Amino acid sequence: MNVIQSFWSKPFFKENDDLNARFKGGWLNANFFFYSCLLSCLKFKQIYKEVALYTDDLGKELLIDKLGIPYSTVHLELNELQDYPPELWALGKVLTYSLQEKPFIHADTDVFIWDKLPVELLNADLFAQNLEFNFPKYNEVLEILLNEFKSISKDLFPVYSRTKDVYAYNAGIIGGNNLDFFKEFKHKVFEIINANLDKLYLVDVGVLNMVYEQMLGFELANQKDLEIKFLKSEMNEAFTNVMKFHVVPIKETYIHTVGYAKKSLEMCEQLKYRLRYEFPEDYDKLNKNLVKYNLCMANDILDDEIRFEFLSKIYTWLENTSWEKILDTEFKLSEDTRFNEITEDEIEIYYHSPQKKLEEKLKMEDWDFLLYYFETPMSINRIALEIIEDKDFMENITPDELKEKIFSFVMDRCIYHQILLPINFN
């Protein structure tokens, strides 16, 4: 199956502080967008051998000619979009889908994989990352469209009209075998956009992109009785299920750094150092090209070598250690971590941030109570054995699920914050 990615350059260069915009690809800075493109391309090539890029002249000049991101082929059909407002960033994706003549996987450039996607997923007429049910803001924008826009009516959204519930798919990955669907979908999207370019000021255009790409796409597929298969069966509004860098690859092989994650220092750091760890020569080449073509200053891409060495050891350990041995590995609170008990129910965690190099604090919540176990060396298995004795707590969770949750918590506090440190894990 063909793997494709798309990059319409116009939104990338249009300054915009909207979280749903695509200035700098939505990342903290442009360097992380380039790191993301490279890591995504390389991870998909590692598994599927070839990845094609659909872009425009400026996109080719930037990503291919200057930065040398190793796409297998490059197509320039997105030049057709240069008269459209850059705020309509999803048009590049919709157009790209419609150009395909063979079954395909389209992956956003902020999606990374460590294993093949399931065969049953790829055999579907249409597949996507996950279902979105009543996610925020869709209905607010859609109601304005139905009341104010031309060439759009309730007939296009029968599920919403009947139930007032918002159903959409997330297109972090999208594709399938029904190519006619994507061609008809593109025709309908552009018909709506072309008829209403003078009305964009009425809506949140960032959300509009999600309405016409993800909600309209779902509704159209539903009208055609197409079964949509999803990679992820469950998803919360924060998308935490697809942002678990801390358990790659032993418990997660798919990452999608959605929206707000692109502004997170922790996520950006994981992206950068994952790229360096897995593809050091490509990483070095990209950094040299960034400086060569004045896309950043040399000081902007300096690495924290001590931090990288720590993460590299953790990555290697996760890749090469059995699950049972991981569960028996002891962790302990770092010496810089302390608790401030304001009240019995209000507790602060102070720690030394490895990204900011200064003391930070977190509010203790959810599974953070587990940190008290690590005031002395403690393994995941030993904690699980204690908690399993609590019959009320275990009513809705199995022992294996409990161990996975504790593992995820431990690695979160280890990899992102260095609050928990492994003991003799080599």
Sequence and secondary structure as in RCSB ss.txt:
>XXXX:A:sequence
MNVIQSFWSKPFFKENDDLNARFKGGWLNANFFFYSCLLSCLKFKQIYKEVALYTDDLGKELLIDKLGIPYSTVH
LELNELQDYPPELWALGKVLTYSLQEKPFIHADTDVFIWDKLPVELLNADLFAQNLEFNFPKYNEVLEILLNEFK
SISKDLFPVYSRTKDVYAYNAGIIGGNNLDFFKEFKHKVFEIINANLDKLYLVDVGVLNMVYEQMLGFELANQKD
LEIKFLKSEMNEAFTNVMKFHVVPIKETYIHTVGYAKKSLEMCEQLKYRLRYEFPEDYDKLNKNLVKYNLCMAND
ILDDEIRFEFLSKIYTWLENTSWEKILDTEFKLSEDTRFNEITEDEIEIYYHSPQKKLEEKLKMEDWDFLLYYFE
TPMSINRIALEIIEDKDFMENITPDELKEKIFSFVMDRCIYHQILLPINFN
>XXXX:A:secstr
 EEEEEE HHHHHS    TTS GGGGSSSHHHHHHHHHHHHHHHHHHHS  EEEE HHHIIIIIIIT    SEEE
 GGGGGTTS TT TTHHHHHHHHT SS EEEE TTEEESS   HHHHTSSEEEEEEEES TTHHHHHHHHHHH S
S  GGG HHHHHH   EEEEEEEEEES HHHHHHHHHHHHHHHHH GGGGGGS HHHHHHIIIIIHHHHHHHHTT
  EEEEES   TT GGG  GGGTTTT  EEE  GGGGG HHHHHHHHHHHHHH HHHHHHHHHHHHHTTSS GGG
G   HHHHHHHHHHHHHHHHS HHHHHH EEEE TT EEEESSSS EEEEEE TTTSSEEEEE  GGGGGGGGGG
S EEHHHHHHHHHT TTGGGG  HHHHHHHHHHHHHHHHHTT SEEESS  
